Amino acid sequence: MLRARLTTEMKEAMKAGDKAKLATVRMIQAALKDKDIEARGLGKEPANEEDIFALLQKMIKQRNESATVYDQGGRPELAENERAEAAIIAAYLPQQMDEDETRTAIEAAVAETGAAGPKDMGKVIAALKGAYAGRMDFGKASGLVKEVLNAKA
């Protein structure tokens, strides 16, 4: 479904002459093809929706980190390009959960897995990734999971 959407939007960007979107969609497709080739080499299936969402989140994180470095280096024009790419990539992700929704989901996952303390963090994160792939920022969520589990311990 997402693969077809990327192809369609790439064609639309070509027709509209939207160079920034075209370049970004091509970059996403290239990264996806690399992931599929890697999976094939390991004898696995091509990337599923969950894998694609994880890839997109990783790409957004990379763009945001690059923008920060460019800002610190006095290159605001390059930082703006990175932010624009991140915004285009983010459009392909489902609606992200806010902090309250994330905290509620974490508390439910802790109860579901029977996690008793920080040593069970891996179980909780695995349950969250299975249920909320693409909708939750796991970089921020891991801090909240740690907070909730420390409160239980």
N, C-alpha and C positions, 0 to 999 in steps of 0.2 A: 504494500500500500504506500509506504513512505518512499520507496524506490521509484514507483510510478509518478508520485507527486514531484520528486526531484527532477525527473526527466521532463515532465510537462512544464515545470517552472523554468527549466533551463531553456527550453524552446521558446517560451514566452519572453524570457529576458533577451534572447537573441533577436526576436522580432521587434521588441520594444527598444532595443539598443541600450539596455541597462547594463553597462559594462561591469559595474561593481557587483551586482547580483549574479550576473553570469559567471564572473570569475570565482565568486564564493561558492556557488552551486557546483561548479566544476571541481573546486577544491574538495568539497564534501564527497562528491562522487569518486574522486581519486582516492581519498582516504578510505572510503567504503570498499572500493575494489582491492586496495592493499590488504584490508582486513579479511576479505573473502579469500584472497590468495594465501594469506597466512593460515587461515582455517583449513583450506584445502590441503596445504602441506602437512598439517597435523591430523588429517583424516577426519575433520569435523565438517558439519554443515555450514553453508554460508550464514552470514550474520542475520540474526532475527531482529525484530523490532526493538527488543530490550537492548541488544548489543549496539544497534544503531543509535539509540538514545544515549547510551553511555559514551559512544564515540563523539556525538555532538556535544555533550556536556564537557568532555575533555577538550574539544576544540575551542569551546567558549572560554574555558579556564585558561588555555594557552593564549588566546587573544587578549584577555584581560590582563594577564601577567605581562605580556609584551607591551601593552599600552602603558602600564605603570612604569616599565623600564624606559620607554620612550619619553614619557613625561619627565622622569628624573634626569634624563639625558638632554633635556631641552629641545625635543623634537615633537612638538604638539601636533604637527600635520600627520606624522606617522602614527601617533597615538590615536588620532581621530579615525584613521583608516582601519586600525585594529578594532576599535569600538564599533565601527560600522559593520565590519565583518561579523563580529560577535552578535550584533543585533539581527543580522540576516540569518545566521545559524540558529539563533534562539527561536525564530519564527517557526522552525520545524519541530520544536519540542512541544509536548502537551503543556497546558497551564501549570505553572509551578505552584507548589503548596506554600502557603505563608507559614510564619513561625508557629502560630497557634495550631494549625492543622498538622504541622510536622510534629509538634510536641504530643498531640493527641494520638497520632499514629505510632509514635515511639512508645508511649505508655501502653498502648494496646499490644504492640509487639513484645514488650517486656513481659506483660501478663501472659501472652500466648506462648512464649518460649519458656516461661518459668525462670527467667534470668534473676539471679540473686545478688549479683555484684559485678564489678568491673571485669572480672575474668570471663563473664558471659557476653561481653560486648560483640564478639564475632557472630554469635548466634543471632543476636538482635539485628545487627547490620544485614546479615544474610536474609533474614525474614523481611526486612524493610526493602531490600533490593528486589526481592521476588515480587513484592506487592506494589511498590511505588516507583519502579524504574522509569526514568524520564521525567517524573513529576517532582522528585525530591532532590535537593542539593545535598549529596551525601557528605561533602566536605563540612558543611554547617551542621548537618544532622549528627555526625559522629561526636561533635562537642556536646550536643544536647543529650545524646545517648549516654555519654560518659557522666554527665551531670545527673541524669535520672538514676543511673546505676549506682553512683556514689552515694546518692541520697538513700537508696535501698540498703546499702551495705552497713 
